[in-house]
Amino acid sequence: MNIRRVVLDTNILVSALLSPTGNPARIYKMFLTGVLSLVLSRDIFEEYQEVLQRPRLRIPANDAKTVLAAVWLYGEKITPFPSTNAMIDEDDRVFYDTAKTADAYLITGNKKHYPHEPFILTPKEFWEL
């Protein structure tokens, strides 16, 4: 079986925690069950940590801690090669570069923030693969 590699934009993890029946949650569960390989860099993990703990999101601390532990323990950690593509939001570059380096899908709720590339998908588009 060929395990697909994915990079999850932070908004996908947030959505998975806030809406446990939506496509982002289904994709996260695919990672937990070993159907997907989650690829991340240290910078991505640090962003996950910062965002999942924002009080305004009201994500229970134990839920955030559990997700972060699983991501760090079971995720595939790499150092991405930097790109020079124009980006609308430079904070998103690390997700793009990590996916490109890992030859992985980048799953995001904000496709407009990224260059138009076939490996960048919304959760719905990924699910329909």
N, C-alpha and C positions, 0 to 999 in steps of 0.2 A: 504494500500500500504506500502511495506517495503522499507524505504529509505536506500540506501547504504551509508555507511560511507567511506570516502576516506581521505587520507593524500596526498597532492600534493608536490612533490619535487619542489624545486625552479625553476628548469629548465622547468617545466610544465607551471608555471605562466609566465615565460619569453617568452616561445614559444607561449602561448596564446595571449600575447600582440603584439608579432612581426608578427604572422601569424594568423589573425582572422578567417580563414576558416579551419584550421587544427584540428586534433583530440584534442590537448590540449585546444584549444579555445572552442570546442564543450563540453568538459568535464567541463571547467570553467563555461560555460553558464548553464550547468545542475545544478551546485551549485547555481547559481544566481536565477534560477527558482524553487529551492526547491526540485529538483529531487534527488540531492545528498546532504549529510551532510559533510561539510568540517571540519575535525578535525585538530587542531593545538595546539602547545604549545607556550609559550612565546618565547622560543628560536627560534622556526620556524618563528614566526612572525618577530622577530628581523632580521633574515636572509633575509626574504622577503623584509623588509624595506631597508636593506643595498644593496642588489643585484639589486632591481628594480630601484634604484636611481643611479646606476653606469653610468657615462657619456658615456662610450664606447658602451653601449647597445642602446643608443639613444631612450630610451622609453620616450615619452613626460611626463613631470612632472605631468600634470593633469591626465593622464591615470594611472600612478603609484599610485597617491594619491587616485583615485577612487577605484582601485582594493584593495589597502591596507585598505581603509575604509570599503569596503564590507566584506573583509575577517575578519577583526576585529569585525565588528558589527554582522555578521551573522554566523561566524565560531563557531564551538564547541571547546571551550578552555579546555584543560586537562593538567595535570601534568603526564608525562610518567614515568613508572617504568624503571629504567636503566637495560640494558641487559649486558651480558658479551660475546656475540658473537664476533668473529673476524670480523673486518671491514677493508676494503681496505682504506677507507678515514673516519677518526674519525668524521669529520664534518657531515657525513651522518647518524651517529648513532641516532641523535635526531628524524629524520624522521622514521627510523626503529622502534625505541622504542615507538614513538607515535602511529604508526600504530598497532604495536603488543599490546600495552596497550588498545587501543580503539577497537580492533578486527575489523580493517578497512583495506581496500586495500591501498597499497602504490603505487602510480602511479609515474613513473620516466622514464626519457629518458636514464638513466644510470644503468640498472639492474646489470651490472657487478660490480658495487660498493657495492652491497648488498649480503647477504647470499642467497642461492638458496631456496626460500620459495614460496609457491603457492599464497600468498597474495600480492606479489610484481609483478606488471604488467607494461608493456609499455602502452602508450595511445592507441595504436592500439589493444593490447590484451584486455584492459579494454572495449574498444568500442565494441569488438566482443562478450563480455559476453552477 
